[in-house]
Amino acid sequence: MKNKLLSACIAVLVGLGAPAMAADCYADYKAKQDNPLRLHYGVAVVNGQCSKANARNELSKRLGAKGWTLLNVVSVFGPEGLAKRKDSAGTNFLRF
């Protein structure tokens, strides 16, 4: 009986941790502004499905609200890819 209860508790705790891990999605992207032409490379958090299509949808809206046009999503990745992109993104690291 104790083993079944312990197993059930562990299953619940593992299940509670799963959504937090699934939310760790990031995308690196390229964007532009016109007049004068300005380009930037950035890294952003992606909510929901961790896919390029979802990242394009989210980032187009976020960047557009600040006067930027999304050119492309380079890739989507988990937290393990943040450190190697931080220097390249500079001030646009997790900005949008």
Short mmCIF file of the C-alpha atoms (twelve columns), coordinates in Angstrom:
data_MODEL
# 
_entry.id   MODEL 
# 
loop_
_atom_site.group_PDB 
_atom_site.id 
_atom_site.type_symbol 
_atom_site.label_atom_id 
_atom_site.label_alt_id 
_atom_site.label_comp_id 
_atom_site.label_asym_id 
_atom_site.label_seq_id 
_atom_site.Cartn_x 
_atom_site.Cartn_y 
_atom_site.Cartn_z 
_atom_site.pdbx_PDB_model_num 
ATOM 1  C CA . MET A 1  0.000  0.000  0.000   1 
ATOM 2  C CA . LYS A 2  2.783  2.443  0.929   1 
ATOM 3  C CA . ASN A 3  4.639  1.670  -2.311  1 
ATOM 4  C CA . LYS A 4  1.535  2.394  -4.414  1 
ATOM 5  C CA . LEU A 5  0.955  5.675  -2.592  1 
ATOM 6  C CA . LEU A 6  4.602  6.653  -2.975  1 
ATOM 7  C CA . SER A 7  4.520  5.775  -6.682  1 
ATOM 8  C CA . ALA A 8  1.372  7.850  -7.168  1 
ATOM 9  C CA . CYS A 9  2.940  10.854 -5.393  1 
ATOM 10 C CA . ILE A 10 6.080  10.621 -7.516  1 
ATOM 11 C CA . ALA A 11 4.007  10.409 -10.706 1 
ATOM 12 C CA . VAL A 12 2.102  13.554 -9.720  1 
ATOM 13 C CA . LEU A 13 5.288  15.457 -8.919  1 
ATOM 14 C CA . VAL A 14 6.921  14.431 -12.182 1 
ATOM 15 C CA . GLY A 15 3.781  15.454 -14.065 1 
ATOM 16 C CA . LEU A 16 3.795  18.855 -12.382 1 
ATOM 17 C CA . GLY A 17 7.363  19.467 -13.492 1 
ATOM 18 C CA . ALA A 18 6.747  18.575 -17.136 1 
ATOM 19 C CA . PRO A 19 4.901  21.763 -18.186 1 
ATOM 20 C CA . ALA A 20 7.669  23.948 -16.801 1 
ATOM 21 C CA . MET A 21 10.260 22.105 -18.868 1 
ATOM 22 C CA . ALA A 22 8.115  22.279 -22.011 1 
ATOM 23 C CA . ALA A 23 7.855  26.075 -21.670 1 
ATOM 24 C CA . ASP A 24 11.627 26.505 -22.027 1 
ATOM 25 C CA . CYS A 25 11.684 27.374 -25.714 1 
ATOM 26 C CA . TYR A 26 13.680 30.123 -27.377 1 
ATOM 27 C CA . ALA A 27 14.224 31.342 -30.921 1 
ATOM 28 C CA . ASP A 28 16.990 33.283 -32.564 1 
ATOM 29 C CA . TYR A 29 15.880 35.580 -35.338 1 
ATOM 30 C CA . LYS A 30 16.811 38.432 -37.672 1 
ATOM 31 C CA . ALA A 31 14.767 41.635 -37.937 1 
ATOM 32 C CA . LYS A 32 14.915 45.011 -39.676 1 
ATOM 33 C CA . GLN A 33 13.647 48.579 -39.532 1 
ATOM 34 C CA . ASP A 34 13.425 50.892 -42.545 1 
ATOM 35 C CA . ASN A 35 14.264 54.600 -42.945 1 
ATOM 36 C CA . PRO A 36 17.069 54.361 -41.995 1 
ATOM 37 C CA . LEU A 37 17.746 50.684 -42.547 1 
ATOM 38 C CA . ARG A 38 18.671 48.948 -39.294 1 
ATOM 39 C CA . LEU A 39 19.217 45.224 -38.833 1 
ATOM 40 C CA . HIS A 40 19.459 43.148 -35.700 1 
ATOM 41 C CA . TYR A 41 19.917 39.577 -34.545 1 
ATOM 42 C CA . GLY A 42 18.129 38.591 -31.361 1 
ATOM 43 C CA . VAL A 43 17.049 35.795 -29.053 1 
ATOM 44 C CA . ALA A 44 13.532 35.635 -27.616 1 
ATOM 45 C CA . VAL A 45 11.337 33.407 -25.467 1 
ATOM 46 C CA . VAL A 46 8.708  31.460 -27.412 1 
ATOM 47 C CA . ASN A 47 5.454  30.651 -25.611 1 
ATOM 48 C CA . GLY A 48 3.396  27.624 -26.542 1 
ATOM 49 C CA . GLN A 49 4.567  25.146 -29.138 1 
ATOM 50 C CA . CYS A 50 8.312  25.135 -29.696 1 
ATOM 51 C CA . SER A 51 8.309  25.403 -33.487 1 
ATOM 52 C CA . LYS A 52 9.566  27.848 -36.093 1 
ATOM 53 C CA . ALA A 53 6.007  28.519 -37.264 1 
ATOM 54 C CA . ASN A 54 4.852  29.465 -33.766 1 
ATOM 55 C CA . ALA A 55 7.995  31.538 -33.192 1 
ATOM 56 C CA . ARG A 56 7.369  33.425 -36.474 1 
ATOM 57 C CA . ASN A 57 3.804  34.174 -35.425 1 
ATOM 58 C CA . GLU A 58 4.755  35.389 -31.939 1 
ATOM 59 C CA . LEU A 59 7.833  37.357 -32.919 1 
ATOM 60 C CA . SER A 60 6.151  39.082 -35.873 1 
ATOM 61 C CA . LYS A 61 3.601  40.550 -33.463 1 
ATOM 62 C CA . ARG A 62 6.091  41.478 -30.730 1 
ATOM 63 C CA . LEU A 63 8.607  43.038 -33.077 1 
ATOM 64 C CA . GLY A 64 5.918  44.775 -35.135 1 
ATOM 65 C CA . ALA A 65 4.599  46.501 -32.025 1 
ATOM 66 C CA . LYS A 66 8.051  48.109 -31.654 1 
ATOM 67 C CA . GLY A 67 8.457  49.058 -35.320 1 
ATOM 68 C CA . TRP A 68 10.557 46.072 -36.407 1 
ATOM 69 C CA . THR A 69 9.867  43.591 -39.209 1 
ATOM 70 C CA . LEU A 70 10.787 39.949 -38.648 1 
ATOM 71 C CA . LEU A 71 12.990 38.730 -41.499 1 
ATOM 72 C CA . ASN A 72 13.365 35.121 -40.398 1 
ATOM 73 C CA . VAL A 73 13.525 32.736 -37.482 1 
ATOM 74 C CA . VAL A 74 16.958 31.122 -37.596 1 
ATOM 75 C CA . SER A 75 16.177 28.290 -35.167 1 
ATOM 76 C CA . VAL A 76 14.238 27.250 -32.080 1 
ATOM 77 C CA . PHE A 77 16.013 25.624 -29.157 1 
ATOM 78 C CA . GLY A 78 15.940 24.907 -25.434 1 
ATOM 79 C CA . PRO A 79 17.790 26.576 -22.570 1 
ATOM 80 C CA . GLU A 80 20.977 24.708 -23.454 1 
ATOM 81 C CA . GLY A 81 21.405 26.992 -26.485 1 
ATOM 82 C CA . LEU A 82 21.150 30.329 -24.665 1 
ATOM 83 C CA . ALA A 83 24.752 30.781 -23.523 1 
ATOM 84 C CA . LYS A 84 26.318 30.375 -26.968 1 
ATOM 85 C CA . ARG A 85 23.954 32.984 -28.492 1 
ATOM 86 C CA . LYS A 86 24.069 35.618 -25.747 1 
ATOM 87 C CA . ASP A 87 27.101 37.563 -27.004 1 
ATOM 88 C CA . SER A 88 25.881 37.582 -30.610 1 
ATOM 89 C CA . ALA A 89 22.446 38.921 -29.626 1 
ATOM 90 C CA . GLY A 90 23.905 41.666 -27.411 1 
ATOM 91 C CA . THR A 91 21.186 44.084 -26.292 1 
ATOM 92 C CA . ASN A 92 18.594 42.034 -28.182 1 
ATOM 93 C CA . PHE A 93 19.117 38.990 -25.953 1 
ATOM 94 C CA . LEU A 94 15.637 38.231 -24.515 1 
ATOM 95 C CA . ARG A 95 14.575 41.821 -25.296 1 
ATOM 96 C CA . PHE A 96 11.449 41.019 -27.351 1 
# 
